[in-house]
Amino acid sequence: MSATLQAVQSIRFVANIGTDADVPNAARQMYQSSNGAFSAGFWSSEAARHDIQYTMDELCFILEGQVRLTDANGHVESYGAGDVFLIPAGFTGVWETVEPTKKFYAIHKTCA
């Protein structure tokens, strides 16, 4: 019995994501695994502030702009263009998009 070979999935930068002034943020999922546990794509947002509670792991690569994350203990980290960071499942805090931002994301969800 031979194994089915999977093709490489190319994920190309989406330059125009979030360029509509009427939409404060936008996401374009570029890949999702067959079981839904892993996905990747691009996200953009205008300046905003959100309370967050993560139920998945998310790897973020900031392409443009600046964000600031504050955890439940008050620890603050800022990230800008070229920065990569991981938000683990269970993180609770505040996500602030300080200036218009574009990011590449990869998300892993635990399947029950």
N, C-alpha and C positions, 0 to 999 in steps of 0.2 A: 504494500500500500504506500503510495507516495503522498507526501505532505503538499498541501496547497501553498504555493508561494504568494506572498503578499507584495504588492507594488509599493515603492517609495511614494509617500504623499508629499508633494511640494506645497509649501505655504508661502505665498508671495505677499509682500507688503501691499496693503490696500491704501493707497495715498489719499483717496478722497473720502475715507470714512469720517463721518461726523462733520462734514463741511456745510451741512444744511443749518442755517441760523435758527430755524424753528425747532430743531431737535437738540436738547441740551446734552444728551449723551447717546452713544450708539455702539453696538457690538456686532461683529460679523464673525460667526463661528466658521472656521475653515476646515475643521476636522472633528469627528467624533467616533470613538471606537464602537464596535458593534454591540458591546454590552453597556455603553453609555458611561463607563467609568472614567474615561479620559477624553478631554476635548481641548482644542486650541483655536486661537483666532486673534482678532484685533478689536480693540475697544478705544473709544475716545469720549472725552467729556469736557464741557466748559467748567469754569470754577464752580465748586459745589462742596457740600459737607454732608456726610452720611454716617450714621451709627451703623456698625457692621458686627455680625456674628457669623463667623465662617464655619461651615459644616464640611468643607472640602479643603484640600491643599491647593494653593494657587502660586505658580511661578509667574512673576511679572518682569517684563523688560520694558523700561520706559524709553520710548522712541523720541518723544517731544514733550516738553512741559515739565511740571513739577507737582509732586504729591507729598502729603505729610500724613503719617500714620501715628496715632496715639493709642497705646494699649490701655487696658483697664486699670493699670497701676500708674498711669500718667507718663510712661516712658515715650518719648517722641523720636521718630526717625523721619528724615526728609530724603526724597529721591528725585533725581532729575534725569535728563537725557543720557542714555548709556548705562544707567544703573539697573542692576538685576537684584531682585529680592524674592523671598518666599514668605507667604502668609500661610501658616499651618492651620489645619482644621482645629477648631476650638478657640481661635483668636477672637477676642471681643474688644472693640474699641471704636475709634473714629477714623474714617478715611476722608481726608480733605484734598480735593483737587484744587491746588493753589492757583494754577493758571491753566489755560487750555492744554490738555494732555492727550497723547496717543500712546498706547501700550500694546505689546504682544503679550498674550497670556497662554498658559497651559494649566489646565485644571485636572486634578485627580480626585474622584469621588470614591468613597468606600462603598462597595456594593454589599447590600444585606443578603 
